[in-house]
Amino acid sequence: MDEHHIKTGLTLAGKFYRGRDEWIWHLTADPEISPMAKAVGCYLAVRINKNTRYAFPQQTTIAMEMNKSRATIMRAVCELVDAGWLEKVQGRRGKNNAVNQYSLNPVWLSK
């Protein structure tokens, strides 16, 4: 067991998951965010890679798995980005679609 683990009681992975869960809790409590944007935010949060701190599902995949239209997913992502909850980095265009990278922003810390 390393010294960091002894001081905090959490491993680096544990700290990551605690931070992600706190992000989800604060997002779902935000009265200014629509229910659809909250659902998309939660979808992305549980798909964040703990090493890279990014999720990168295609919007068509999100739409299919959530049984919503791609336009609905695009609006929800834009809402989260505009409100500061998500950071979106435009990815390279592949054969059919661009793959975006999403990361979580702890906006409640600045409020």
Backbone as CSV, one residue per row, in Angstrom:
resi,resn,N_x,N_y,N_z,CA_x,CA_y,CA_z,C_x,C_y,C_z
1,MET,0.847,-1.172,0.000,0.000,0.000,0.000,0.900,1.244,0.000
2,ASP,0.661,2.181,-0.927,1.532,3.346,-1.002,1.118,4.427,0.005
3,GLU,2.006,5.412,0.182,1.772,6.479,1.160,0.521,7.292,0.827
4,HIS,0.279,7.546,-0.472,-0.896,8.311,-0.890,-2.176,7.596,-0.455
5,HIS,-2.214,6.290,-0.656,-3.394,5.519,-0.290,-3.639,5.580,1.222
6,ILE,-2.588,5.528,2.000,-2.728,5.579,3.453,-3.293,6.919,3.890
7,LYS,-2.838,8.029,3.289,-3.298,9.365,3.675,-4.755,9.609,3.302
8,THR,-5.163,9.208,2.106,-6.514,9.528,1.622,-7.507,8.401,1.816
9,GLY,-7.014,7.185,1.943,-7.910,6.045,2.044,-8.457,5.596,0.702
10,LEU,-8.071,6.273,-0.377,-8.559,5.925,-1.708,-7.389,5.712,-2.662
11,THR,-7.556,4.779,-3.547,-6.593,4.617,-4.636,-6.873,5.700,-5.677
12,LEU,-6.008,5.827,-6.663,-6.269,6.793,-7.739,-7.562,6.454,-8.465
13,ALA,-7.805,5.166,-8.684,-9.056,4.753,-9.334,-10.247,5.123,-8.450
14,GLY,-10.117,4.915,-7.150,-11.193,5.267,-6.230,-11.508,6.749,-6.253
15,LYS,-10.452,7.574,-6.320,-10.661,9.027,-6.406,-11.353,9.393,-7.711
16,PHE,-10.954,8.729,-8.806,-11.593,8.982,-10.093,-13.092,8.676,-10.017
17,TYR,-13.442,7.494,-9.521,-14.846,7.102,-9.470,-15.635,7.975,-8.501
18,ARG,-15.040,8.388,-7.410,-15.722,9.299,-6.493,-16.000,10.638,-7.178
19,GLY,-15.009,11.159,-7.906,-15.197,12.419,-8.625,-16.255,12.311,-9.711
20,ARG,-16.242,11.188,-10.438,-17.247,10.976,-11.474,-18.646,10.906,-10.873
21,ASP,-18.781,10.178,-9.768,-20.087,10.055,-9.119,-20.565,11.396,-8.566
22,GLU,-19.638,12.199,-8.053,-19.998,13.534,-7.565,-20.468,14.406,-8.728
23,TRP,-19.804,14.287,-9.879,-20.217,15.031,-11.074,-21.651,14.650,-11.445
24,ILE,-21.947,13.353,-11.477,-23.293,12.884,-11.808,-24.307,13.432,-10.811
25,TRP,-23.966,13.377,-9.531,-24.885,13.869,-8.494,-25.199,15.344,-8.702
26,HIS,-24.169,16.156,-8.931,-24.396,17.598,-9.117,-25.145,17.880,-10.424
27,LEU,-24.818,17.172,-11.489,-25.535,17.363,-12.753,-27.019,17.064,-12.583
28,THR,-27.338,15.944,-11.982,-28.752,15.568,-11.859,-29.513,16.492,-10.918
29,ALA,-28.802,17.209,-10.054,-29.460,18.154,-9.136,-29.607,19.553,-9.737
30,ASP,-29.007,19.800,-10.888,-29.044,21.135,-11.504,-30.412,21.377,-12.138
31,PRO,-31.196,22.322,-11.595,-32.548,22.550,-12.116,-32.574,23.216,-13.496
32,GLU,-31.441,23.729,-13.942,-31.406,24.420,-15.236,-31.090,23.485,-16.408
33,ILE,-30.808,22.236,-16.114,-30.467,21.273,-17.165,-31.680,20.392,-17.449
34,SER,-31.974,20.187,-18.723,-33.141,19.389,-19.113,-32.942,17.918,-18.742
35,PRO,-34.040,17.202,-18.553,-33.923,15.762,-18.250,-33.157,14.985,-19.320
36,MET,-33.331,15.328,-20.584,-32.619,14.616,-21.644,-31.115,14.881,-21.552
37,ALA,-30.720,16.127,-21.305,-29.293,16.437,-21.175,-28.702,15.719,-19.962
38,LYS,-29.461,15.627,-18.885,-28.990,14.880,-17.708,-28.770,13.409,-18.051
39,ALA,-29.691,12.823,-18.807,-29.564,11.417,-19.183,-28.341,11.206,-20.072
40,VAL,-28.124,12.092,-21.028,-26.961,11.983,-21.910,-25.675,12.198,-21.110
41,GLY,-25.689,13.141,-20.184,-24.525,13.365,-19.332,-24.175,12.129,-18.521
42,CYS,-25.184,11.491,-17.956,-24.949,10.263,-17.186,-24.436,9.149,-18.087
43,TYR,-24.999,9.039,-19.281,-24.531,8.042,-20.257,-23.041,8.227,-20.511
44,LEU,-22.634,9.475,-20.771,-21.226,9.739,-21.055,-20.349,9.532,-19.828
45,ALA,-20.835,9.930,-18.664,-20.039,9.831,-17.440,-19.665,8.386,-17.119
46,VAL,-20.596,7.467,-17.312,-20.283,6.079,-16.984,-19.389,5.435,-18.055
47,ARG,-19.162,6.133,-19.154,-18.289,5.624,-20.202,-16.929,6.326,-20.242
48,ILE,-16.691,7.202,-19.282,-15.402,7.888,-19.213,-14.306,6.866,-18.889
49,ASN,-13.223,6.927,-19.636,-12.077,6.062,-19.378,-11.293,6.654,-18.212
50,LYS,-11.051,5.868,-17.172,-10.394,6.404,-15.980,-8.939,6.801,-16.237
51,ASN,-8.322,6.273,-17.261,-6.931,6.620,-17.567,-6.826,7.869,-18.429
52,THR,-7.654,7.959,-19.471,-7.579,9.106,-20.383,-8.475,10.256,-19.947
53,ARG,-9.472,9.962,-19.119,-10.477,10.943,-18.650,-11.392,11.424,-19.779
54,TYR,-11.520,10.611,-20.833,-12.395,10.929,-21.955,-13.339,9.772,-22.243
55,ALA,-14.515,10.131,-22.762,-15.428,9.161,-23.373,-15.485,9.545,-24.841
56,PHE,-15.644,8.572,-25.709,-15.640,8.902,-27.133,-16.631,8.095,-27.957
57,PRO,-17.861,7.898,-27.466,-18.850,7.219,-28.313,-19.360,8.161,-29.402
58,GLN,-19.682,7.589,-30.541,-20.276,8.395,-31.602,-21.700,8.777,-31.203
59,GLN,-22.139,9.940,-31.661,-23.493,10.385,-31.329,-24.542,9.430,-31.897
60,THR,-24.253,8.797,-33.011,-25.195,7.815,-33.559,-25.306,6.605,-32.630
61,THR,-24.208,6.222,-31.997,-24.231,5.113,-31.037,-25.038,5.489,-29.804
62,ILE,-24.812,6.703,-29.293,-25.571,7.167,-28.127,-27.058,7.163,-28.458
63,ALA,-27.412,7.698,-29.632,-28.810,7.769,-30.048,-29.431,6.375,-30.131
64,MET,-28.714,5.443,-30.726,-29.235,4.092,-30.868,-29.417,3.438,-29.493
65,GLU,-28.421,3.557,-28.621,-28.503,2.915,-27.313,-29.523,3.561,-26.387
66,MET,-29.802,4.850,-26.587,-30.790,5.537,-25.755,-32.167,5.581,-26.418
67,ASN,-32.254,5.020,-27.634,-33.508,5.010,-28.388,-34.046,6.425,-28.621
68,LYS,-33.138,7.304,-29.024,-33.471,8.701,-29.330,-32.887,9.042,-30.691
69,SER,-33.287,10.170,-31.239,-32.722,10.596,-32.525,-31.351,11.223,-32.310
70,ARG,-30.563,11.210,-33.360,-29.238,11.843,-33.282,-29.383,13.336,-33.013
71,ALA,-30.407,13.968,-33.565,-30.635,15.396,-33.331,-30.901,15.669,-31.851
72,THR,-31.649,14.787,-31.199,-31.922,14.935,-29.765,-30.625,14.845,-28.967
73,ILE,-29.765,13.898,-29.329,-28.482,13.734,-28.642,-27.611,14.954,-28.876
74,MET,-27.581,15.455,-30.110,-26.782,16.643,-30.421,-27.242,17.841,-29.593
75,ARG,-28.560,18.033,-29.457,-29.074,19.142,-28.653,-28.676,18.988,-27.186
76,ALA,-28.767,17.780,-26.667,-28.421,17.527,-25.267,-26.928,17.778,-25.022
77,VAL,-26.084,17.317,-25.931,-24.636,17.550,-25.798,-24.345,19.046,-25.849
78,CYS,-24.957,19.750,-26.773,-24.762,21.206,-26.871,-25.193,21.901,-25.582
79,GLU,-26.301,21.474,-25.009,-26.773,22.056,-23.746,-25.733,21.857,-22.649
80,LEU,-25.185,20.645,-22.547,-24.187,20.353,-21.512,-22.890,21.134,-21.737
81,VAL,-22.483,21.268,-22.988,-21.273,22.027,-23.316,-21.499,23.508,-23.013
82,ASP,-22.642,24.040,-23.462,-22.945,25.460,-23.238,-23.035,25.806,-21.756
83,ALA,-23.535,24.869,-20.954,-23.672,25.109,-19.508,-22.363,24.831,-18.765
84,GLY,-21.359,24.315,-19.478,-20.064,24.072,-18.873,-19.885,22.714,-18.222
85,TRP,-20.880,21.840,-18.315,-20.783,20.518,-17.700,-19.851,19.587,-18.458
86,LEU,-19.793,19.739,-19.773,-18.961,18.880,-20.619,-17.999,19.724,-21.427
87,GLU,-16.865,19.125,-21.716,-15.961,19.675,-22.716,-15.991,18.695,-23.879
88,LYS,-16.163,19.229,-25.080,-16.199,18.384,-26.279,-15.059,18.788,-27.186
89,VAL,-14.261,17.801,-27.557,-13.162,18.022,-28.497,-13.519,17.293,-29.780
90,GLN,-13.610,18.051,-30.872,-13.953,17.470,-32.166,-12.850,16.535,-32.609
91,GLY,-13.226,15.319,-32.922,-12.254,14.323,-33.374,-12.090,14.346,-34.876
92,ARG,-11.168,13.526,-35.334,-10.948,13.391,-36.781,-12.147,12.715,-37.412
93,ARG,-12.369,13.031,-38.639,-13.433,12.360,-39.377,-12.920,11.013,-39.842
94,GLY,-13.714,9.985,-39.552,-13.398,8.641,-40.018,-14.106,8.397,-41.334
95,LYS,-14.379,7.136,-41.611,-15.064,6.793,-42.856,-16.442,7.436,-42.934
96,ASN,-17.208,7.339,-41.835,-18.583,7.822,-41.872,-18.841,9.004,-40.947
97,ASN,-18.219,9.021,-39.781,-18.540,10.033,-38.777,-17.293,10.515,-38.056
98,ALA,-17.396,11.723,-37.493,-16.336,12.222,-36.621,-16.541,11.605,-35.249
99,VAL,-15.454,11.331,-34.572,-15.546,10.808,-33.219,-15.123,11.929,-32.278
100,ASN,-16.061,12.385,-31.464,-15.784,13.431,-30.494,-15.258,12.803,-29.209
101,GLN,-14.500,13.591,-28.459,-14.060,13.184,-27.139,-14.759,14.078,-26.136
102,TYR,-15.279,13.479,-25.071,-16.004,14.221,-24.051,-15.298,14.060,-22.714
103,SER,-15.176,15.165,-21.983,-14.646,15.089,-20.624,-15.584,15.863,-19.700
104,LEU,-15.556,15.499,-18.430,-16.450,16.078,-17.434,-15.803,17.304,-16.803
105,ASN,-16.574,18.383,-16.666,-16.102,19.586,-16.000,-16.845,19.761,-14.676
106,PRO,-16.137,19.995,-13.593,-16.804,20.202,-12.291,-17.295,21.641,-12.143
107,VAL,-18.357,21.993,-12.865,-18.830,23.381,-12.883,-19.364,23.853,-11.546
108,TRP,-19.828,22.956,-10.688,-20.379,23.371,-9.410,-19.295,24.014,-8.530
109,LEU,-18.028,23.746,-8.799,-16.948,24.343,-8.012,-16.819,25.832,-8.266
110,SER,-17.276,26.288,-9.433,-17.159,27.716,-9.765,-18.414,28.502,-9.463
111,LYS,-19.447,27.841,-8.963,-20.713,28.543,-8.665,-20.714,29.092,-7.260
